[in-house]
Each structure stands twice: as C-alpha cells, then as structure tokens.
Amino acid sequence: MTFIKLCGFRDRSTLDVALSLDVDAIGFVFAPSPRQISVEDARPLVELTRGRAEPVGVFKGATVSDILATASDAGLHTVQVHDLAGSDDVSRLHDAGLTVYRAVTAGADYTSIGEDDLLIDGSTAGAGEAWDWDRLERPDRPWILAGGLGVENVREGIAATGAAGVDVSSGIESSRGVKDARLIKRFVAEVRR
C-alpha cells in the first residue's frame, strides 16, 4: 500500500478528518510558509496525532540545534529537513532519537547520508508545483514523491515514478494554507483506488 503523508495542518477540524482516514503521517510546518505553525499551537495537534499517524515536523533554513529544540518542545520524534548539510547533521538528529526524512529537489544527489526516508520534491521545495516526472532519475530505494500533487494527478505521479509514497499539502487546500476536508478525502481515496 502506498505511504501517504498529508502536510501543513494547523487546525483540529481538518486534522480530525485526515486522522479518520488512517493515513501514515501528518506534517506540521515550522519553516516560513503560509502553513507555518508555532510550537505552542502544534503541541496539542501533535499529541492528537500520535498513535494514529506519525507526526512529522517540517524544517527548512533551521540549524540542527533549532530543529532539536523545536522537536523536543513540540513532542516530535520525526523530522523532515529540506537542507541537511550532510551525514553529521543526520547523526546529530539520530543521536537525539529522531527519525529523519531528508527532503531534496528533483535532480539532486540521492545518495544516502544516513537518513531514514528520502522525499523528492519539485525544483522549489514546498511550492506545490508539478514537475516533469518522466525525466526523474529514480533512486534505487523506496522514496516519497512530493510537489504539485493533487486529486487529478496523484495516480499518474505514482505510476510515472514508482514512488513508494506521496506527500501533499497545497493539493488538499481550498486556498493557500487552508486545508479542505473534501479534498483530503478525495486525495486519499484516489491514492488507494
């Protein structure tokens, strides 16, 4: 079954909808974004998610020390980092007991630096822009597809890339940063169809 991560949650009502669908992971964005959430607002949502899906803190432009502090304060055990400098960063995160998703843009070097999971996004991480999947050089291990996915193209994306999982944020929104319960349900149904 395809791994499903839904990202960018900031409110209880749409999070409840996502959790009712038995998805694998829920992302909480701590990087500058229309979906950014404070540690204080994230903490109760992370607690609600735990045991039902894996809560994942999403970071870009943060130091490893900042990631460690935020993860600890928010009660997170998994982080997705868009700009890991190398294996030393991953080791520091692992030493703190964190699971690490390494997020890279299409065409980057996919050689493992010790991360637990690899996520490949479009040319601009987090922009929600579809990209040319046919030109993708596929990693030689399971990975997660992100970037411009929505109800209308997620099946095509999985088929074209062979990705083991998908990650969506803007594709389940009625407007930038606003989650839509109907789109959440339709997206998950389409992945599982």
C-alpha positions, 0 to 999 in steps of 0.5 A: 500500500502506498505511504501517504503523508498529508502536510501543513495542518494547523487546525483540529477540524481538518486534522480530525478528518485526515486522522479518520482516514488512517493515513501514515503521517501528518506534517506540521510546518515550522519553516516560513510558509503560509502553513507555518505553525508555532510550537505552542499551537502544534503541541496539542495537534501533535499529541492528537496525532500520535498513535494514529499517524506519525507526526512529522515536523517540517524544517527548512533554513533551521540549524540542527540545534533549532530543529532539536529544540523545536522537536523536543518542545513540540513532542516530535520524534520525526523530522523532515529537513529540506537542507541537511548539510550532510551525514553529521547533521543526520547523526546529530538528529539520530543521536537525539532519537529522531527519525529523519526524512531528508527532503531534496529537489528533483535532480539532486544527489540521492545518495544516502547520508544516513537518513531514514526516508528520502522525499523528492520534491519539485525544483522549489521545495514546498511550492506545490508545483508539478514537475516533469516526472518522466525525466526523474532519475529514480533512486534505487530505494523506496522514496516519497514523491512530493510537489504539485500533487493533487486529486487529478494527478496523484495516480499518474505521479505514482505510476510515472515514478514508482514512488513508494509514497506521496506527500501533499499539502497545497493539493488538499487546500481550498486556498493557500494554507487552508486545508479542505476536508473534501479534498483530503478525502478525495486525495486519499481515496484516489491514492488507494483506488 
